[in-house]
């Protein structure tokens, strides 16, 4: 009961009802409008990764223009492990988190150490993103400037372990991640960490 209270406490009943109706519509969309599934997967992706920027700018009030760096590093780490070392995408997530966290820690350390805020913090983040873009343009093992492409396989049977299957499977995977991301942000915002973010702002 404590978890539900923390997640939905203070939400008006009308808003909760509208949210429930919206959730049901999202659950049945692949069966009602299957042609909309690829677009919805893309929308879910941006909604999911947008929560990272929401934490920085929305909660902590720090303008960051370098989030593409962390997304790119995580994607390259997981994809390279899958294509080069045959390590599954779910296991590759831990490597992606470690790499993105390490680089984010460096950027965060510089920001706090030298009290960089406002537009100067934005310049710091975009400078790191640009530096890594140029660096990856010269790493042939990862495709250099052409990029690193994953093999596309259309399968009738869903293989959730290796993320291979129909668009509907990807729809529900991304929908689950979006719900998790929004729930986590709501959970953190109402806790001590959320108060830290607001204090920074």
Order of alpha helices (4+ residues) and beta strands (2+ residues): alpha-alpha-alpha-alpha-alpha-alpha-alpha-alpha
